Amino acid sequence: MARGIEQWISELRAKSAETRAEAAQKLATLGEQPAAAVPLVAALDDADEQVREWITAALEGLGAPHKGDVAALVAQLAAHRSLQV
């Protein structure tokens, strides 16, 4: 992962909703970045609607997840309150 991607993934956990939304927006513009899948899914329950919308947009463009991330993604999705796997 490039340093920018790591920074944006880290910023998904920022206190500021504006910072989280900007990070998700940056990730959404990158296209296929499967390494970001696990942190994005973990952030799906963000309290801010705009952040959730950008996270969804980022997930739509990610491409197939890394083989090693599939189990973690399934577990996160299964535990997510608003999703059914």
Buried (B, 14 or more C-beta within 10 A) or exposed (E): EEEEBEEBBEBBEBEEBEBBBBBBBBBBEBEEBBBBBBBBBBBBBBEBEBBBBBBEBBBEBBEEBEEEBEEBBEEBEEEBEEEEE
